[in-house]
Amino acid sequence: MTDQAPLSQDIWDSLSPEAQAAVLALVRSYEQRIAALEERVNKNSTNSSKPPSSDPPSVKRRPPTPPSGKKRGGQPGHPRRVRTLVPPEQVGQVVECKPPHCRKCGQDLQGNDPEPLRHQVAEVPPVCPVVDEYRLHRLVCTDCGTSTCATLPPGVPKGAFGPRLRAILSVLAGAYRLGKRPIRQLVSDLLGLSISIGMIARLERQGAVELATPVQEIRQQVRAATSAHIDETSWPEARAKAWLWVAVTAMATVFTIATSRGAEVAKEILGTAAAKLVISDRLRSYSWIRRRQFCWAHLRRDFQAMIDRGGPSAEVGRRLLEHSNRLFEWWHRVRDGTMARSTLQSYVAIMRFSVRDDLRQGTECVCKKTAATCRELLAGETHLWTFVRVEGIEPTNNEAERSLRHAVLYRKTSGGTDSEAGSRFVERILTVVATCRQQKINVLEYLTRCYQAHRDGQPAPSLLPTPSAAEKAA
């Protein structure tokens, strides 16, 4: 920002002091606006929360790791990995292959090898769905003339698709992110069945209803958990802007599509227990949380943004980024077991003073955005170091961001949802898929059992972790 006269000296001197002040104020406002616009244009995945896919060609990618000089494949000492053989009771046929004669002298060979080499070949036969036809006869009473139509036997679906086929359609959508038209084509190519796009949408709405109870149990489990990761991203719903939230605990993941990005949604997802510890970014919707860990991955992007602004802001950003580099180096050593946790705590106890001093200097920076970020971090300084105090807490929100990535790819291919009913299916099927994968549960088998239970009038199987699984995760 300049304090020099923006006009020639003669013209400038001819203006009154009030006019000169007005011109300078106008110039300063335009300079600030231009700087803000330039910063907005220069935002990318390294200095903001924008995804790498949005980076322009001018942004340089991280250079590839230089070759180590080692040969490809497993290195000496690496345990050999082989495909697990199918148990003998599941093999379709066993063909005994014996050498007829000695490969050296030609003598005939007899007998059996007690431990022959086992070579298995897997093949998928042509998939042919089993179609049962129920003929409902309508008969007329010879006494009163009333016609009576037969009803379906107990356990027969009223629709044209059984539980397992419906589960396959749900998995294709929720786990593999296929749109309705690709699903229709795949069902035709693989199964030889004809299904309309409207029927696929109808089955998804039906599936959302049947998954409501197990997903609600997962929501309660997330609220009751002692710690959770949370994040959110935009989601189009009925051509309006909505938000897709995700909360991740050790054994469950829950997705929520809401029309708000406010604190009330976060409270509904996480619960309001004061003892709960939450790992998140610095969105204001989480400011009510008492026990919190700021995501250091987000902080590093903020520090890089300070550097990219240049001037006094760059020096503040460089110092803070250097602190984060050392912090992650120590944390990776603790995670790998090459550094004791007590050593990390002693190192961080010294680093905190330097970080605090740099943040205080940053609050005096002439760049308003850098100063505001430093003031915000000073106000929540205790949330920077929660992972050092509490064992089992990560310094980043990567757990939530990894879970959200699957949903973001779903959004890119589907364009969002056209209705609230569609949003309910998306949030529930994403919840089931993510939680099943966390607990090593076959998604297809679970959905089949869930739809089968609804058909039989039974409660849906629960996805709540068993005590043994929960203890293993802890």
N, C-alpha and C positions, 0 to 999 in steps of 0.2 A: 504494500500500500504506500502510495506516495503522498508527500506533503508539498511537492513542488507545484507551482502554478501551471494549470493545464492549458493556459493561453499565452500568447505573446506578452512580453512585459508591459508594452504600452497599453494594450487592451486590459490587461489585468489591473494595472494601476488606475485605470479609469473607472473601475467598479468600486462600489461602496463596500465597506467591511462586511456588511450583512450579505451582499451578493457574493463576495469572495467565499465566505463561510458556507453559503448554500451550494456553490459550485463544488467546493472541496468535499462537502458531505455527499453530493451526488456522485462524484468520481469514486469516493471510497465505497459507496454502496454497490456501484457497478463492478468494482474490482473484487469485492467479496462475492458477488453473485457469479462472476466469471470463474473465480477460484473454486466455488462450490460445484459449478457445472463441469469444470475440468476434472475435479476429483470424482464426480459421478461417472463421467465417461471413462476414466481410467480404472474403475473398479473391476476386479477380476477375482478368480478363485484364490489368489495368494494374499489378498488384502481385504477380503470381505467374505460373506457367507454364500456368494454365488458359486454354483457348481462348475467344475472344470469344463463341462460340455458347452458352457456359455462363453468361454474365453475366445477372444478374436485371434486371428492368426498371428498378430504381432506379439502376443504373450509367449515368451519362451518357456517350453516345457522343461521339466527337470531332466538334466542329461542322463542318459542310460548309464547304468553301473558298468564300469570298465571290466573287461574279461579278466578272470582270475588266472587264466592259463591252465586250469584243470580240465581234464577230459569230461565230456558230457556223461550224465548218468550218475548212479550212486558212487560215492567215494569210498576208499578203503576204510573198513570198519562200519560202514553203513549197513544196518540190518536188511536182509533180503526180503522183498515184498513179493508175494505170489498171490494169484487169485485163489480165493477159497473155493474148494471143491464142494459140489453138492453132495449131501449125505446119500449113501447107497440106497436107502429106502425111497428117495425121491428121484432116482434115476429111471428113465423110461425103459431102457434096455441095456444089457451088459454084453458086449461082444468080446470073447476071449481071443486074443491074438498071440499065437505061439510060433516061434521060428521052426520051420520044417527040418532044417539041417544046420550043421555047424558052419559058420561063415568062413572058417579057416580050412578045415579038412573035408567038409562035405558030409560027415557022418550024420545019420538020422538022429534027431533029438526027441526025447520022451520026457514026461513028467510035468510038474506044475511049479511055477515060481510062487513061493509063499507071500512075497511082497512085490507084485508086479507094478510097473509104472502105470499110473492112472491118467488117461487122457480123456477129458470130457469135452463134448461139442454141444453147445446150447443152440437151439433153434426155436423159432416161434411158428407154430402152424397157422394156416389162414384163420383169422379171427371170424367166427360165425356166431352172432348172438343167438341165444335160445329165445325163441318167440313162442309164447303160449297164447292160444286163442280161447276165449271164453264166449260161448254162444248162449246168449240170454233169450230163452224162448218165451214168447208171449202167448198164453193160452186163454181160450174163452170158455167160461163155465157153461155147461149145457143146461143148467137149471135156471140161473138168473141172467145169463148173457154177459156177465162182467169179465173183462179181460184182465189177466194178471201176468205181470212180467217177472221172471226170475231175477234174483239178486246175485251179486258176485260172492263167491265163497269167502269165508273169513281169511284175512291175511293177504288178499289180492289187492294191489294198488288200484285206485280209481283212475289214475292217469295211465299213460301209455308207456311209462318207463319205470323200471324197478330201482330199488335203492342203490345197487352197485353202479348201474349205468348213470344214475343221477350224480353219484359221488364222483365218477370219472369226469362228468361235465363240470362239476364244481372245482375239481383239482386243476383241470385245464385252465379255468379262469383265474382262480386264486393263487395257485402255486406256480403256474407257467405263464400267466399274464396274457393268455390268448383272448382276442376279441370274439364277439359272437359269430361273425362270419368265418374266421378261421376255425372255430369250434365246429360249426356246421359242416365245413368242408372236410375237416379231419374225421368227424363221425361218419361221413359218407365214404371217404377213401379207406378208412381202417375197418369200420364195422359194417359198411354197406347199408346203413340206416339213413332214412330221410327225416330231418327235423328242421323246423322253421326257426328263424331268428326270434319271432315272437314267443315260441314255446321255450326257447332257451332263457329268455328274459323272465317268463312266467315261472320256470323251475328255479331260477335264482331267487325270485321273491319268496317262493315257497321254502327254499333252503334257508333264507334269512330268518324266517319264522321258527323253523325247527332248530336253528342254532342259537336262538335267543337265550335259552336257559343255561347251557354250558358256558356261553360267553359272559353272561351275567355273573356266574360263579368266578370266572377269571377276573372280572372287574373287582369283585369283592376281595379276591386274593391280593391283587395289586394294591388296593387301598390299605390292606392290613400288613403289607410288607414293611420291613424296617428301613429299606432303602430302595430307590428306583431311579432310573434314567428317564428323562422326558425330553421330547422335541416335537416340533410341528412344522408343517409346510403347507403351502396353498393347495387347494383342491377345488376344481370347478364343479358346481352342482346346479343343474337346471340353468346353465348360462350365467350363474351368479358366483361370486367368490366365496368359498367356504374354506375351512381349514381341516387338515388331516393331522391328528395328534397321535403320538405313540408313547407308551410308557413301558419300560422293560425292567423286570426283576430277574432274580436268578433262575426262576423256573417258569415264568409266564410273560407274555407280551400281549398288550391290549391296544387296539387301534380305535380311534373315535373320530368321526367326521362331524364337525360342528360349524355353525355359521359365525361363530365368534372366535377371536384369538385372545379373549380376555381371561382374567384371573378366575372367574367363576367356572370356566371349563376345566382349568388346571386343578381347582379344588375338587371338582366332581370326579376327576380321574384319579388323583392322588390321595384324596381324603385330607383332612385337616389336622391330623395328629401332630402335635408339636415335636414329638421325638423322631419323626420320620426324616431321613436324610435323603436329599434329592440332588442328583448331578444334572446340571443343565447349563444353558448359555445364560446371558444376562438380560433376557427378555423381562420387561416390567411385570408381566403376568405372573412371574415367579417371585416377586419381591416380598410377598407375605410369608415365604418359607423361612423358618428360623435356622434350621440346620441344612446347609447347602454347600455344594462344591461347584465353583465356577469351572467351566471347561477351558483348559489351557490351550487346546487346539484353536478355539475361537480367539483366545487372547493373542496367540501368535499372529493371527491374521490382522488383528487390531494394531499390533506393534508394527507389522509390515506396512499397514496403511499410513502410520505416522511417518515411517521412512519415506514412503512414496510422496508424501506432501512436501518434503524438502524443507529447507530452512532450519530453524531451531527445533521444529518438530522431529526432524530426522534423527538428530542426536539422541533425543529422548527415546525414540523407537528402537534405535540400535542398542542402547544400553539394556532396555527391557528385554529385547529379543535375545541378547547374550545371556541374560539371567535364565530365560526359559530354555535355552540350549543346554546349559549346565544342569538345570533341573531335570530335563528329560534324560540326559545321560546318566544321572544318578538313579532315576526311577527305573530305567531299563536294566541297570545292574542289580537293583533290588529284586525286580521281577525275575531276572535270570538266576538269582541266588548267589551272585558274585559280590554283593554288598549287603551288610546287615542293615536291618531297618533302623536300628538305633543310630547307625552311622549317618543314614539319610536324615534323621531327625536333628542330629547335631550340625550337619552341614546346612540344612534349611534354617536352623535357628540363627545362623550367622548371615545367610543370604537375605533373610527377611528385612534386616536393617537397610541393606543396600537397595532392595526393591522399594522400600518405603521412602527412602531419600529420593530416588529417581522419580517416583510418582509425585512427591511433593514439588520437586522442581518442574515436573510436567504440568502441574496445575497453574504455574505462572507463565506457561508458554503463550506466545502471542496468537498461536493458532487455537481458535475457540474449540474445535472438535477434539484436538489432542488434549487440551486442558480439561474438557468435560469428561473424556474417557478416564483420565487420571484421577479426577475427583470422584468419579463413580467407583473406581477400583479401591481408592483409599477408604471410601465409606463402607465398602464390603470386603475389607482386607482379610478378615477372618475366614471368608469363604474361599480364599486363594489356597489355603493350606489345610483344609479339612482332610484331604487324602493322606497327609503326613501324620495327623493325629489318630485317625480311625483306620484300622486295618481292614482290608477288603474293599476299600473305596478307590476308584480309578481317578486320575487327574483329568481325564477327558470324558466327553460324552459320546464316545465312539460307539458304544453299545446301541444307543438310540438311533444314531445316524446310520449305522449298518442296517438296522431293521427298517428304517425309513426309506432306504435306497430301493428296496424291493417295491415299496408302494409308489415311489416316484417313477420308476420304470413302468409300473402299471398305469399311472396317470398319463405318461407320455404316449403309450400305445392306445389307451382308451379315450383320452380327452376328458376324463372325469366321469360323472354320472349325470343322468338326465332327470332324476327324481330323488326324493327322500328315500323311497323304497329301495332304489338302486344303491344309495349310500349305505343303507343298513346291511345289504348283502356284502358290499365291499369291506366294510369295517369288520364284520363278523367272520368272513372267510379269511381275511388277512390275519385276524386274531388267532383263528384255529390253526392255520398253516404255520405261523411263527411259533406258537406254543407247542404244537406237535413236534416241530423240528428241534426245539430246545430240549424236549423230554425224550427225543429219539423214538417217537411214535410214528408209525406209518400213517400218513395223512389220509390216503385212500381208504385204508381199512377202518380208520376212525369214522370218517364221514359215512361209510357204508353202514356201520353199526348205528350211527346216529339216525340216519334216515330210516333204517330198518326198525329201530325202536319206536320212532314216531308212527310208522305204519301199523305196528302192533299195539299201539296205545300204551307203550312203556316209557318211563322217563329216559331222557337222553343220557348216554354215558358221560361221566364227569371228566374234565381235563385237569382237575386239581391234582397237584403232585402228591404221590404217596409219601408217607413219612420217610421211607428208606431213600427215595429219590431226592427229597428235600435235604436230608442229611448229607447225601453225597454231593449235592450242589454246593451246600454250605462249606 
